[in-house]
Amino acid sequence: MYATISGMREYNRLVRVKTSITLPAGLLSRLDRVDKNRSALLERAALAYLAQLERQARDRRDVEIIERNAERLNREAMDTLGYQQLP
C-alpha cells in the first residue's frame, strides 16, 4: 500500500497543468535572460515564494506564542540565573 501512496505522490508532483498568464514584456525579457525555460523558472520562483510565505507565517505564530508566554519565560530565566553562581 505504501508504494501506491508513494507512487501517487510522485505522479501528483510530476503532473503539469497548462495555464496562461499575462506579464509585462519587460518582465518576460528579464525572465528570459535568467532561464530560457520560463515554465521551470516560474515554477521555481513560485515554490520559493510560497516557502517564504510559509516561513513568515510560522515565524509570526512562534513570536505570538513567545509573547503570550514571555512573562513566565522571563521569570523562569531569572530563577535559573539565580541558581548560577560565579566563582
CNS distance restraints for C-alpha pairs under 8 A (distance, minus, plus):
assign (resid   1 and name CA) (resid   5 and name CA) 6.45 0.50 0.50
assign (resid   2 and name CA) (resid   6 and name CA) 5.96 0.50 0.50
assign (resid   3 and name CA) (resid   7 and name CA) 5.84 0.50 0.50
assign (resid   4 and name CA) (resid   8 and name CA) 6.14 0.50 0.50
assign (resid   5 and name CA) (resid   9 and name CA) 6.26 0.50 0.50
assign (resid   6 and name CA) (resid  10 and name CA) 6.26 0.50 0.50
assign (resid   7 and name CA) (resid  11 and name CA) 6.09 0.50 0.50
assign (resid   8 and name CA) (resid  12 and name CA) 6.01 0.50 0.50
assign (resid   9 and name CA) (resid  13 and name CA) 6.10 0.50 0.50
assign (resid  10 and name CA) (resid  14 and name CA) 6.24 0.50 0.50
assign (resid  11 and name CA) (resid  15 and name CA) 6.10 0.50 0.50
assign (resid  23 and name CA) (resid  27 and name CA) 6.70 0.50 0.50
assign (resid  23 and name CA) (resid  28 and name CA) 6.79 0.50 0.50
assign (resid  24 and name CA) (resid  28 and name CA) 6.52 0.50 0.50
assign (resid  25 and name CA) (resid  29 and name CA) 6.26 0.50 0.50
assign (resid  26 and name CA) (resid  30 and name CA) 6.32 0.50 0.50
assign (resid  27 and name CA) (resid  31 and name CA) 6.15 0.50 0.50
assign (resid  28 and name CA) (resid  32 and name CA) 6.07 0.50 0.50
assign (resid  29 and name CA) (resid  33 and name CA) 6.35 0.50 0.50
assign (resid  30 and name CA) (resid  34 and name CA) 6.66 0.50 0.50
assign (resid  31 and name CA) (resid  35 and name CA) 6.25 0.50 0.50
assign (resid  31 and name CA) (resid  36 and name CA) 7.57 0.50 0.50
assign (resid  31 and name CA) (resid  38 and name CA) 6.77 0.50 0.50
assign (resid  31 and name CA) (resid  41 and name CA) 7.60 0.50 0.50
assign (resid  32 and name CA) (resid  36 and name CA) 4.91 0.50 0.50
assign (resid  32 and name CA) (resid  37 and name CA) 7.52 0.50 0.50
assign (resid  32 and name CA) (resid  38 and name CA) 6.80 0.50 0.50
assign (resid  35 and name CA) (resid  41 and name CA) 6.42 0.50 0.50
assign (resid  37 and name CA) (resid  41 and name CA) 6.31 0.50 0.50
assign (resid  38 and name CA) (resid  42 and name CA) 5.94 0.50 0.50
assign (resid  39 and name CA) (resid  43 and name CA) 6.00 0.50 0.50
assign (resid  40 and name CA) (resid  44 and name CA) 6.18 0.50 0.50
assign (resid  41 and name CA) (resid  45 and name CA) 6.11 0.50 0.50
assign (resid  42 and name CA) (resid  46 and name CA) 5.96 0.50 0.50
assign (resid  43 and name CA) (resid  47 and name CA) 6.13 0.50 0.50
assign (resid  44 and name CA) (resid  48 and name CA) 6.10 0.50 0.50
assign (resid  45 and name CA) (resid  49 and name CA) 6.05 0.50 0.50
assign (resid  46 and name CA) (resid  50 and name CA) 6.04 0.50 0.50
assign (resid  47 and name CA) (resid  51 and name CA) 6.09 0.50 0.50
assign (resid  48 and name CA) (resid  52 and name CA) 6.18 0.50 0.50
assign (resid  49 and name CA) (resid  53 and name CA) 6.28 0.50 0.50
assign (resid  50 and name CA) (resid  54 and name CA) 6.15 0.50 0.50
assign (resid  51 and name CA) (resid  55 and name CA) 6.15 0.50 0.50
assign (resid  52 and name CA) (resid  56 and name CA) 6.18 0.50 0.50
assign (resid  53 and name CA) (resid  57 and name CA) 6.17 0.50 0.50
assign (resid  54 and name CA) (resid  58 and name CA) 6.14 0.50 0.50
assign (resid  55 and name CA) (resid  59 and name CA) 6.01 0.50 0.50
assign (resid  56 and name CA) (resid  60 and name CA) 6.11 0.50 0.50
assign (resid  57 and name CA) (resid  61 and name CA) 6.27 0.50 0.50
assign (resid  58 and name CA) (resid  62 and name CA) 6.16 0.50 0.50
assign (resid  59 and name CA) (resid  63 and name CA) 6.16 0.50 0.50
assign (resid  60 and name CA) (resid  64 and name CA) 6.18 0.50 0.50
assign (resid  61 and name CA) (resid  65 and name CA) 6.25 0.50 0.50
assign (resid  62 and name CA) (resid  66 and name CA) 6.20 0.50 0.50
assign (resid  63 and name CA) (resid  67 and name CA) 5.97 0.50 0.50
assign (resid  64 and name CA) (resid  68 and name CA) 6.08 0.50 0.50
assign (resid  65 and name CA) (resid  69 and name CA) 6.31 0.50 0.50
assign (resid  66 and name CA) (resid  70 and name CA) 5.55 0.50 0.50
assign (resid  69 and name CA) (resid  73 and name CA) 6.07 0.50 0.50
assign (resid  70 and name CA) (resid  74 and name CA) 5.91 0.50 0.50
assign (resid  71 and name CA) (resid  75 and name CA) 6.24 0.50 0.50
assign (resid  72 and name CA) (resid  76 and name CA) 6.24 0.50 0.50
assign (resid  73 and name CA) (resid  77 and name CA) 6.14 0.50 0.50
assign (resid  74 and name CA) (resid  78 and name CA) 6.12 0.50 0.50
assign (resid  75 and name CA) (resid  79 and name CA) 6.07 0.50 0.50
assign (resid  76 and name CA) (resid  80 and name CA) 6.16 0.50 0.50
assign (resid  77 and name CA) (resid  81 and name CA) 6.17 0.50 0.50
assign (resid  78 and name CA) (resid  82 and name CA) 6.18 0.50 0.50
assign (resid  79 and name CA) (resid  83 and name CA) 6.83 0.50 0.50
assign (resid  80 and name CA) (resid  84 and name CA) 6.80 0.50 0.50
